[in-house]
């Protein structure tokens, strides 16, 4: 039985989750007047509101960065300890 977690699959799943969340929040801010942009401004340095093309792109770059960072923090140690427990 393989106890290892696929890092690439975890990165792609996290990217999909964060991308959909980012797009829904931006859309909600623009259409419904939500204030989710305040959260993005604190999480994504360089992200600006009102939304501009460069601000949106910076947000996408940060989504990609966090999509690698978060799974790496979990999957790499998990795989290490799972392989040692055999």
N, C-alpha and C positions, 0 to 999 in steps of 0.2 A: 504494500500500500504506500503510495507516494504522499507524504505529508507536506510537501513543499507547495508554496503559493507562487504562481507565475507572476513575476514582477511586471512584465509587459502588459499582461491582461489587467492587472491592478491599476497600472498607470492609465490605460485607456478607459477603464471604467470610472476612475476618479475624474479624468478629463471630461468625460461625457456628463457626469453628474454636475461638475462645477460649471461647465459651459451652458448647460440648460438652465441652471439656477441663475447664472449671470445674465443670460438673455431674457429670462422671464422677469427678473428684477428691473433690468433696464427698460424693458417694454412696459412694465407696470408703472415705473416712474414717469415715463413719457406719456402714457395713455391715461392712467388713473390718478396721477399726482402722488404716488407713494413716495416715501423718503428713504428707500433702500440705498440710494446713492451715498448716503452718509456712512453706511457700513463699508461700501466699496472704497470710499475715500480713505478710510483708516486702514484698510487691509492692503490696498494697492497704491503704493507711493507713485505719484505722477498722474493718477487718475483725477480728472477734473469734472466739475459740474457747473454750468450746463454742459451737456455732452457735446464733445467735438470728435472729429475723426481720430485725432491723435490720442485723446483721452480714452476712447473706446478701444483702440489698438493696444494701448498700455494695459488696459484691463484684461484683454485677451492674452497678452504676454504673461501677466501675473497668474492667470488661470492655468496656463501651461506650466509655469514654474511650480505652483502649488500642487499640480497634478503629478509631478515627479517627486517632489519633496515629501509629501504626506505618505504615499505608499512606500517610499524608500525607508522612511522611519519605522514603518511597521513590518514590511515584508522581509527586508534583509535580516533584521534580528530574529524574526520568527523562523525563517528558513535555517539560519545558523543553529538556533536552539533545537529545532525539529530534527536536524541532521545529527546532532550530538546525542539525542535521546534514544537512538536506535540500539 
